[in-house]
Amino acid sequence: MLSLAVIGDPINHSLSPIIHNASILNLGLEKQFQYEKINVKPNHLQIFIETIQKTKLIGFNVTLPHKYKILQYLDKIDKSASIIGAVNTVVVEKSILCGYNTDIDGFINSLLENNIEIKNKNFLVIGAGGAALAVVYGLLREGAMVEIINRSEQNALFLKKKLDEFGSIKVIKKPNFNDFDSIINTTSVGMDGVSIPINADSINDNHTVIDIIYNPNITPLLKIAKSSGARVINGIGMLINQGALSFKLFTGMEPNKNIMLEAIKKHL
């Protein structure tokens, strides 16, 4: 039996095994593949990489804190992953390790599924971390105009410098919400079910508000936005879409995203 996995530290919170194993069962591949969690400490990443060839591991997802450091151990890196400097999917082809980032298209696909227009639209992105890199690059690639607000202006300016060549991107200190079609939270603020990442008093029914957090599935930001008449979208779509793209890279087969969604709903 061939193995698939997700690596990280901590790893117990990961929902990747749920969506991947649901797809394996749905496609009748349970005798060929199994997907598991592997806790890999930061100082053990190199050891993990060195032992891959001794296992039946044919691919693995990568979560924090390894999305950046993993690049130095890969033989090939997809163009988009190279641009943002982060990998969340590694395919093992014989002795070759190939890195990809499915968060980018996973996010964009989740917008398209919800009929969100991207080209020539104005997006406010909250945050400047790894998730923001994937989100902003995807938006710029699709022709959006992006403004970033972040607690650390230095980090926001670093993101802008990294992605400046790909489109219209600005760093701001105080947003005028009337300038934006959509507002996206890429931070972890709101996972506690209490905090909000930005003063949301000016959000109105002209906005779409997206929070990439999926647990809770309605964050405090989305609650406020919804009460103001805005359209709200949580992070479950991004989770499913990035997982579906990874699954296809691993197996060559297209998973049923509805099966993935039903599996997730049982655990949230």
N, C-alpha and C positions, 0 to 999 in steps of 0.2 A: 504493500500500500504506500502511495506517495503522500508526503506530508506538506501541508501549508500551515502558516503561522502568522501571528502578530507579535512583534517584539517591542518592549518598552520597559520603563521602570518609573512608577508602578504600572501594573498591567491588568490588575483585577477588574478595573472599571470598564475595560474595552468591550464594546458590543460587536466587534468584528467577527468573532466566532459564531455569534448568533445568526448574522445575515449570511455568512459564507456556508455554514453547515446546513442552514435551511435551503440554500440553493443547491448544495451537493445532494441533499435528499430529494429535492424536487426533480432534479435531472437524472436521478438514478445512478449517481456516481459514488455512492457510499462505500463501494468495494474498491474504488480506485483512489479516493482522496479522503483525508481527514484534516481538519483545521483546528489548531490549538493556540493557547496563549503561552508565550515563553518570556519569563522575566529575565531581562538582561541588564545588569548593572552597568553604569557608564564606563567603569574601568574594565568591564568584561566584554565589550563590544568586539574588540579585535580577536579575542579568543573564540567568540561565537562565530565570527566570519571564518576563521581558520578551520573550524570543525564542520562546516557545512558540507564539504565534499565527502565526509565520512557518514553522512546521513542521507535520508531519502527526501530531504527538503527540496522542493522545486520552486518555491516562491514564498515570500513573506511580506506582510505589511509592516510599516515602521511608524511608531508613534514616539512621543516625547520620552526621553530627551535625545533621541538618536537621529532625528530627521536631517540634521545638518552634518553631524560627524560621520554619518554612514557614507557620504560621498567619497571620502578618501579611500575607501575600500572597494569601490566599484570599478568594473572594467569598462562599462559603457553607461552613459547618462543621457537620457532623453533631453532634447533641446529645451523644452519648457522647464523641466526640473533643474537644468543647468542654469537657466536665466534667474530663477528665484533662489537657487542654492539650497533646495530642500527636496528630499525624496521620501515618499510614503509607501512605495511599492517596489520590491526587488524581485525580479524573475531570474531564476538560476537555469541557465542554458548550458548544459554540460558543465564546464568549469568556469563559465563566464557569468559574471554578476551584472545584470542590466537594471538600472534605476529609472523610475518614472515618478511623476507626481500627478495622481488622479484627483487631488483636491481641486485643481484649477478647473478642469472640465466638469468635475462633479458639482461644483458650485454653479457654473454657467448653465449646465443642464437643468439644475433645479429651478433656475430663474425661467428658462425657456418653457419648462413644463407648466409653470404657473402663468405663462403668457406675459411675462415681464419684458417690456421693450428695453433694449440695452443701447443700441447705436444712437449716438447723439443725445443721450439722456444724461442727466446730472445725478451723480451718486455721492452721498456723504458717507465716508467709511470711518468708523470709530475703531481706533487701534492701529498699531504699527508693528505687530509681531509676525510670527511665521504664517498664521492664518490670513492676516491682512495681505501679506505678500502674494499669496495664491489668489485671493479675491481680487485685489487691485490689478494684478497682471491680467487675469481673465477678463476683467471689465475693460481695461485699456485695449486689449487685443480685439475685443468685439466692438470697439469704437465709442465707448462711453467716455464721459468727462468726470474726473474723480477729484474730490477734495478730501483731505485726511485731517482728522483731529485726534490728538493723542495726548495722554498725560505727560509723556516725555517728548517735547518738541524735537529734541536731538534724534530720537529714534524715527520719528516721522520724516525728518529731513533725510535720514539715511535711506529710508524706503523710497522717498521721492528720487534721490540721486540714482538709486539702483534701477528704477523703472522709468525714468524721465524720457528716455528715447522712444518709448512705446506709445506715448500719447499725452493727453492733457491731464496733468496732475499737479495739485497745489496742496500746500500745508497751511491750515488756518488755525486761529486760536479760538474764535467764537463764530459759530455758524449762523447764517441767516437761513432758517429752514425753508423760507419761500423760494430759495434758489435751487432746491433739490426735488427731484422726482422720487428718489428712494433713499432710505437711510439704512445702513448695514452695521450691525454690531459684530465685530470680529474678536472681541475680548472675552474673557471668562467672567466678566462682571454680570451677575444675574444668575449664576449657577446656584447661588445660595438661596434663591427664591425671594430675596429682599432688595438687593442692591440694583441700581440702574447706572449705566455707564455715562449718561449725559442728561442734562436737564431737558425733559421731553415736553414741556408745557406748550411749545409752539407747534408740535406735530398736529396735523389736521387731516381731513378726509381727502386731501389731494395727494397724500403720501402713501407709499408702500414702505413698510418697516420690516426689515429682515434681521433675524437674530440667528447666528449659526449655532448657538447653543440648542441642544435637543433634549436636555434633561435639566430642569423642567421644560416641558414642551411649550408652555406659555410662560415666558419670563416676565419679571416686573415691567421691563421696557415694552414688551408686546401687549401687556395688559393695559398700560397707559395709552399706547397707540391705538389699540382697538376701541377703547372708551372714547377716543377722540375722533373715531370714524375712519381711521386709516386702515388700509389693508395690511394684514400681518402674515408673515411666513416664518416658521421656525427652521431649525437646522436639520430636521429629519431628512428632508429631500436631498441635501448635500451629502449626508451620511450614506444614504442609499445609493445615490448616483456614483460617488467615489468608490464605494464598495463594488458596485456592478462593473465598473471599469477595471478595477483590480482583478476581479474574478475572471473576466474575459482574458486579461493578460496571462493569468495563471493557467487557465484551462483551455482557452480557445473557444469557449462556449458562452453564449449570451444568457445570463440569468434572468429569471422572471422577477422584476423589481417589486411587483405586488406581493410575491411570496416573501421577499426580504422585509417589506413594510409590515406585513402581518406578524412576522416573527418579532420584529422590533416592538410593535405595539403590546405584545404580551409581556415585555420586560420593562416597560416604562410606566 
